[in-house]
Amino acid sequence: MKPRRADLFAWFLSEAGLRQLDAWLTSGLYRLDLPEHGALLSVAWLRQHGRADDASELVRVLEPWAGRVRFWPYALTEPEAPGMHVATLPVVAGRLARKRPQRHVEAEREALSVWSPFTDKVLNHWWVTRSSEGTLGSVMSPDWIDGAKDLLTEYRGLAAENTLTKRHANPKGNLQILLAGLSACVAGEPSPRVMGQVRTAAANMVAKRGEPGSSALAGLRAAQARTAAEPSHAALAHDAAARLQATGRRGAVEDPVALLRGTPAEAVRSVRATTRQATQAPLPALLRHGIVRSAEMVAELAPQITAETVASRYANPPAGLLAKRLHLAFANRRSTLLLNRQSQVTIQALPWFALLEQAGVHDQEPDLAHAQAVDLAALTLRHFPGTLLPNSLIRELTRLFGLASEDVPLTYELASDIFMGSFSPVFQRAAQDTAPVVGGTLYANYYGIDYDRIMTMRAVQERSSRARFTPRAAVPEFDALVRSRAGVGPARWATDVVDNGRLIEQAQILTAQNLAVLVSAGVQLDWETQAREAWNAAKDHLSKTAGAKNLRHRKNAAIAWRQAIFYLSLSSDEQAADFAHDETLVEGLSPEITTWAEVIIRGLRETLETGAPADDPFLGWVARPDR
């Protein structure tokens, strides 16, 4: 009989159970899918290191939940490799197992394996009716008529069973013309018109593929049969999934594709690409090899970098490894959208992690945490220019800077559909920290930003507003400046999504989308190269603004353009001027988009020449034409 969860909890607190927990701590051969899976390991470590009272108190906290929650880890059979990964082998195997055949490929397979042979069969039946002069339909015996009936019955069965392609049903196609001729012959004397169509269709087929029984036709059909018999990419993906699952490995490995060596699946590009996601390697290598393909994917890996920093703060390696895995398990949880600038729960809320921190941390390692935050930000900006740093990455950068005892005012991207009408103090602080970096530069001039005014702003004690339709304000001066720049009226709860988007965009402009704050923290890049790469990203989005998702691409183009302006502000005057007068910047765009891009660049050129704000700076949030 399977033991109850509460009984297992009690067993882990027995002498034998504590020995098992101690063995896991020593060997590191365990995994935590959820942060609560490390709770009893924390109990065992606290007991090992003279914190019996803390361990007992933690057990008392856990006991009410012992029958409902698993508080112990899963066992591993091999240690984890150094580095990081996008996915584990079981996750990759699951993705491969879920791949489905592509309908158009299977339709072609059906055409080659079913309809081509059947079409040849029908043509063969007609071919035997030739006269000595070669005229089709000259000799039709009763047996031939019976064969025609059988072919028509066979066609109806095949058409009912094979529905992926409808090419065989085309009334103007050769097969349907031949079948119509058979039907006419079965019904009685076929008309001259029908026979003329049959003879024309047969002549076309012979001219294209060869006569029935010819070596040319036989060779063609043999090649097509081999193609149709090849397994689909989905089937090969399923074979690869079974191969990976059979290894029994739970983590990632240095070369996961090697596990498929010698199998047909290894030759399929999509299977290799999916399997490579289980590569264990340093982040720069994952970026270099294209395994990490977006800033969002970097954000998914960021907790693994933070976890290494968390572990480095412990004098005791088993405690550091436990803290690292607790951090990773906690980072994998799902978060929720919160209103009124509420914060997500942090890992410090877990009592077993908090006690582990109190007892085990010996050194904050501020230099390491700072360096990792700067390197992570620089890597992401370098590889994905013109893209906003995703909120999940901002969260990890904030965590790393916090481990370095630095209060860096990084701002999150806000959702326009739930924006509550006012900004938190971190936005004002970020704008003030942006002032020393771009105040008086091309960036401030282009967007017409008075950073001297921003530097005088102060936060106020935040209080809930008594007005029914007015949001609470912590930085009223900053809010007012943003509203003035966005052309949006006084704050109200029930505001328009587009108005919210305009407000958020102006706040992003004033804070330089976190770029200035990161530069102040130590991020260094090739500014001119970054500006050109950001423009390429903007150009890519501009070229897509004619599509159905034009407003989204316009917003993303404005974000990338904003980054280009920022990077040019840190470049030399000569580099900025060369950029503004570079006629190749608009190459590859359609005439309509080229005209738009030239207008955008002309605004930059005018600001460089006069120092005045652009008359119409390129912005992303606009109302739809029908609004």
Order of alpha helices (4+ residues) and beta strands (2+ residues): alpha-alpha-beta-alpha-alpha-beta-alpha-alpha-alpha-alpha-alpha-alpha-alpha-alpha-alpha-alpha-alpha-alpha-alpha-alpha-alpha-alpha-alpha-alpha-alpha-alpha-alpha-alpha-alpha-alpha-alpha
